[in-house]
Amino acid sequence: MVHYHNFINGKFVPSSGTDRIEVTNPSTGQTICTVPDSNRADTDAAISAAEAAQSGWGKRPAIERAKALRAIAAKIREHVEPLARVIAEEQGKVLGLARVEVVFTADYMDYMAEWARRIEERFSKAIAPARPSSCFARPSV
């Protein structure tokens, strides 16, 4: 049986606690893996890593962020079958529907990536139609 870890700051790391959650296949009742029952320290570590990464990510041009999303979508499409099998096993979903869910996820990533071009183009034209320009909106936290 596989015992998964938390994914924090680009790598898998064990939980700071010892409690685990058993993931069961609802169709068979069998335990298929365990995941950490993450605690406050795990959550704080994940949030800190995300906050640290946000600064660099937010400074990248929208079109570069879109390229990263498209790369993720491409990887999802390369692995439709194994991802669909995991969904079917842990949710009890029929395999055909799980495949649709995986493909839809990749399509959604592409859809969101396309917004980078639309938003960047809209801001550029509104600010200075005759010359290249950039405008970055940053939500307040």
Secondary structure, DSSP 4 states (H G I P E B T S, - for coil): -EE--EEETTEEE--SS--EEEEE-TTT--EEEEEE---HHHHHHHHHHHHHHHHHHHHS-HHHHHHHHHHHHHHHHHTHHHHHHHHHHHH---HHHHHHHHHHHHHHHHHHHHHHHHHHHHHHHHH-TTS----------
